[in-house]
Amino acid sequence: MSNLMYNKMWHQTQEALNSLLDKESQKMTEPQRNKVFVFQTLATFYIKYVQIFRNMENVYDQIVHPQKRMLIRKVLDGVMGRILELKNEMVELELTEFHYFDDILQDLKLAPQQLDVPIPRYFLKERLEVIKGREMNLARILNECGLDLPKKKYTVKSLAFEEAIKLIQIAERARQGRLRAMFMRQIFLQECRAKEIKLLGHRLADTSQAALQIQKVWRGFHQSKKTVKEREEEMVFLGMKPPPLFNEVSAAIVQSEHVTHLRNEVQLKHEQNYQEALVSIKEELRQMEGQDIKEQLQDQIRQWFIECRNLTGTFPDYPNEEEGGSAIIFSNKTPEQEEDEEWKMSPSLFLQLMEEGNSLYKDMWLNKDESWNFPQDYDPEMIKEEKRKELELEIRVQVEELMRQELKNLKLAVNREKELPARGKKGKKGKGKKGKKKGKRGKKDKDLTADRTIDSLYKELVEEGLLIQSLKVKLSDYIGEYSYLGTTLRQVAVEPMPSLLDVKQLITLYGILPLGSPEVHEKAPLVKSLLLAGPPGVGKKMLVHAICTETGATLLNLSSSNIAGKYPGKTGLQMMLHLVFKVARQFQPSVVWIQDTEKTFYKRVPQAERQNEPKRLKKHLPKILKLLKPDDRILIVGTTHRPFDAELQPFCRVYQKIILVPRPDYASRYVLWKQIILRNGGVLTNALNISCLSKVTDGFTQGQIVKVIKEVLTDRRIRQQPHKPLTAVEFITMMTSMNPVYKEEEESFKNWYAKTPLGKKRILSLTIGGSIKDKEKDKGKKKGKKGKKKK
């Protein structure tokens, strides 16, 4: 796509945002009592904002104009934050983390795939050098300490001479046996052919019959091939099978990737030119217009002196720097206007940001003629306007010092007045300030490592194994499918288990988006901690590493098994937590991972684990959460496969958001089998029934499926595929030794979740709603009976 196409896409997205902002301001002011109507309104806005977010993210990634990108980034962060706000409102309204929009998607004529919240590419793109530097530093420290990731080493067993001879003899005898079997088979086939020739010798004499026989066989073979081909074409046409070259990378995709790479290079070049122009144009303005600006300001301030002298008979007091200096003299705003603006402000922290971006777009870019700027480089006139204001502020500071002295001289010369300092006021202010400072110092925690560098703390955490290297896993590698029956099941009062893609969406909304954007993290509903609960093998650990990979976050491991025996005693524990969170703040975004977090909140510690002190962090975690501020991009993530072993109240007090990670349903298993087989070098043919595999493996987790596929698809088996296609039996036989997740275990997770604060509220709202409906039905029946009696 060309610059023109992306500009057009941007204009269309801005128009859609403008109309959505107008609708939202109208709808949100209208009071509504009907919860269903309110949810549908919120859901519609959420879906539309997601569409705008998808387009805006694509535009920001590809557009090359540096000044446009600044405005688009502002709007992009605003849209991202508004999505999180709407999600929070839907959770508070429905009292559940999972929402289903089947009916709304049908009304808007959108596919479920269009609900995917994309991860902005600028999270990694704009921090690529920093992330690479940190990875190299971590790899260097691990290498120095001998703690680098273990590499596969192929060990060679030493054998005794006699055992070696036996092995060679066995192999040689097997080879000779195979050759003898082949030889005997050839002799057997030759004898069979000789017998057939003897039996059919008189028939083969007639050449016409022989020709008919050959034609019959050939036509049957040709027709069967044609039928198979037509069936394949029909299946492709119906969408039941992918096209022949579906999995191969086309030339168009290769070309588009090349163009994207070139566009990224142009982006960097234009950004560099823009940054250089900011400095050079400011210096030019200082030289060309600096003196004129200075004289103009002096004239304006002198004129103010004279006007005040004429009106009041005395010269005015010069405004303090705290009040804004001379700038307050020439401000056009009145107190009434300021009150109106405050009254008009929306309760959302991001609506104002989007409206500002939208108004800037209308003022600067909507009708701007860019025919002269085909390469989409920076606009020098816009830089001049911006830098002229900056220059004026700098010169104003210099002018104010001169004008204060000039005003003092005028007072002495004309009025013979002395400017007496208000000692009492200053003294009061000073005392107040000192008092406040002392109070703040008292509240702040002491820095236990003030005499040490942050690099030394980082190295210590790596050596102790508390700061670890995250695995390179993308969130897109977490494969799953949508739940298409969510709304239908809820309408009949059945709470569906979330699908894997529902979980994936929550990880994006609560983990990745806030950690990736500082602006969004500061203003959006703050999520400090996240709990992933589910049976073993459903991908909880993978999701933690995916959060780190997508945001370039530092990963710190505070699992009970990892901190056992490290930093002993109360002072040691205090020092460990101080080190961890000081480094986490310095190298943010950061993820603090607590694996098997139920051990930290054990109801009763098992005898075998008492020596490790698994409950060391129990009392400290709530205090740590209170100390985390909106500008600390730190997320505490706990993973557990036995949440029922933990004390519920302190557990739920620490973890703000609880996400159930379920076993995969049929649709997710179908997609999973296909994708993982292809990724591991497998070939999908008609001999391999994926649907059968998906049905048979009900209850098995993603981890088990991946393990089986890797065990079956060895290098030797991959080479055999052309003459021996894969079959479902090969995979099923490997799964016979594995235990699935039974429905009883899944129900135990659902029952546990029902005891959590949000789960309790959800059940209570459903029971109250149901009882109200039953009462209304009973009233209706009673009225009907009374009417019949009267008749």
Secondary structure, DSSP 8 states (H G I E B T S, - for coil): --HHHHHHHHHHHHHHHHHHHHHHHHHHHS----HHHHHHHHHHHHHHHHHHHHHHHHHHHH---HHHHHHHHHHHHHHHHHHHHHHHHHHHHHSSS----HHHHHHHT--GGGG-----THHHHTTHHHHHHHHHHHHHHHHHHT-S------------HHHHHHHHHHHHHHHHHHHHHHHHHHHHHHHHHHHHHHHHHHHHT-HHHHHHHHHHHHHHHHHHHHHHHHHHHHHHHTTSS--TTTTS--HHHHHHHHHHHHHHHHHHHHHHHHHHHHHHHHHHHHHHHHHHHHHHHHHHHHHHHHHHHHHHSS------TTTTGGGGTS----HHHHHHHHHH--SSTTHHHHHHHHHHHHHHTTT---TT-TT----HHHHHHHHHHHHHHHHHHHHHHHHHHHHHHHIIIII-------HHHHHHHHHHHHHHHHHHHHHS---TTTTS-HHHHHHHHHHTTSEE------GGGS-----TTHHHHHHTT------HHHHHHHHIIIIIHHHH-HHHHHHS----EEEEE--TTSSHHHHHHHHHHHHT-EEEE--HHHHTTSS-HHHHHHHHHHHHHHHHHHT-SEEEEEETGGGGGBSS--GGGGGG-TTTTTTHHHHHHHH--TT--EEEEEEES-GGGB-HHHHHHH-SEEEE-----HHHHHHHHHHHHHHTT----TTS-HHHHHHHTTT--HHHHHHHHHHH--HHHHHHTTTS---HHHHHHHHTTS----HHHHHHHHHHHHTSHHHHHHHHHHHHHHHHHHHHHHHHHHHHHHHHHH-
